[in-house]
Amino acid sequence: MEEKPIILKEHIQDSIKISKLIIENGLEGKKLSQVEDAEENR
């Protein structure tokens, strides 16, 4: 029973890392699409 909290902590840290990566990728994707839109509007 003592192992569960450790696994949960690691799992939470992993999910935070994954969500941060997703957010960063999302921001980069938005920047890229904005650049593409700007180039198309020229």
TORKOL-4160 file (C-alpha; in steps of 0.2 Angstrom, whole numbers, padded with zeros to 4 digits, m for minus):
42
<pt num="1" X="0000" Y="0000" Z="0000"/>
<pt num="2" X="0015" Y="0012" Z="0003"/>
<pt num="3" X="0020" Y="0011" Z="m0015"/>
<pt num="4" X="0004" Y="0019" Z="m0022"/>
<pt num="5" X="0008" Y="0037" Z="m0017"/>
<pt num="6" X="0025" Y="0036" Z="m0025"/>
<pt num="7" X="0017" Y="0030" Z="m0041"/>
<pt num="8" X="0004" Y="0043" Z="m0040"/>
<pt num="9" X="0017" Y="0057" Z="m0038"/>
<pt num="10" X="0027" Y="0051" Z="m0053"/>
<pt num="11" X="0011" Y="0050" Z="m0063"/>
<pt num="12" X="0006" Y="0067" Z="m0059"/>
<pt num="13" X="0024" Y="0074" Z="m0063"/>
<pt num="14" X="0023" Y="0065" Z="m0080"/>
<pt num="15" X="0006" Y="0072" Z="m0084"/>
<pt num="16" X="0012" Y="0089" Z="m0079"/>
<pt num="17" X="0027" Y="0087" Z="m0091"/>
<pt num="18" X="0016" Y="0080" Z="m0105"/>
<pt num="19" X="0003" Y="0095" Z="m0103"/>
<pt num="20" X="0018" Y="0107" Z="m0103"/>
<pt num="21" X="0024" Y="0100" Z="m0119"/>
<pt num="22" X="0007" Y="0100" Z="m0127"/>
<pt num="23" X="0005" Y="0118" Z="m0122"/>
<pt num="24" X="0022" Y="0123" Z="m0129"/>
<pt num="25" X="0018" Y="0113" Z="m0145"/>
<pt num="26" X="0001" Y="0122" Z="m0146"/>
<pt num="27" X="0009" Y="0139" Z="m0145"/>
<pt num="28" X="0022" Y="0135" Z="m0158"/>
<pt num="29" X="0009" Y="0128" Z="m0169"/>
<pt num="30" X="m0001" Y="0144" Z="m0167"/>
<pt num="31" X="0014" Y="0155" Z="m0171"/>
<pt num="32" X="0018" Y="0144" Z="m0187"/>
<pt num="33" X="0000" Y="0146" Z="m0193"/>
<pt num="34" X="0000" Y="0165" Z="m0190"/>
<pt num="35" X="0016" Y="0166" Z="m0200"/>
<pt num="36" X="0008" Y="0156" Z="m0214"/>
<pt num="37" X="m0007" Y="0167" Z="m0214"/>
<pt num="38" X="0003" Y="0182" Z="m0215"/>
<pt num="39" X="0013" Y="0175" Z="m0230"/>
<pt num="40" X="m0004" Y="0171" Z="m0238"/>
<pt num="41" X="m0011" Y="0188" Z="m0236"/>
<pt num="42" X="0004" Y="0197" Z="m0244"/>
